[in-house]
């Protein structure tokens, strides 16, 4: 089979990049079916086989009185039209040449040329080069738009750096921003981190004494209304 011819087909497409995907698929199948030793290599397979190479399964023809006749005819016509368009494009580019017309029980025959310089001088090649190709549209999503969106109504939460106090950064009505609150020793007693047991007991006794000297609560029930 045409293993070497298939390799030439891929090289041909690299130098003639205007081939459509359908044309390339059919050209690969033609090259695979033809023989390398033929001069020139000939392709003469059926239209049904060519349609299968393009991903279309052609149903067998049915009798006119068959209830499936209209549906089968539409499928066969669509498949053969796909093959016809691909062959016309390959002939216009000079990738293949028609050797014999099909009909009356005879299959069409095509010579596989794959002549890059000849194809690049055809009118079809120059016309396709001039035709602008549409770039794929850029797409975004609702969550990730293509361009930044300004949402003034969205509030962000400020997170303070690690290792700092929230109170000292945010501030309160009594403690300004940047100042750590001072806690009374009676509320939060402090003890030495190091020292002997006697020093610890003495420091603890002083904290208790300071707490006991805080002002007594005032009984407002004795005041005259």
ABEGO torsion letter per residue (X at the ends): XBAAAAAAAAAAAAABAABBAAAAAAAAAAAAABBAABOBBBBABBAAAAAAAAGBBBBBBBBAABAAAAAAAAAAAAAAAAAAAAAAAAAAAGABBBABBBEGGBBBBBBBAGBAAAAAABAAAAAAAABBBBBBBBBBBAABBABBBBBAABBBBBBBBBGBBAAAAAEBAABBBGBBBBBBAAABBBBBABEBAAAAAAAAAAAAAAAAABBBBBBAAABBX
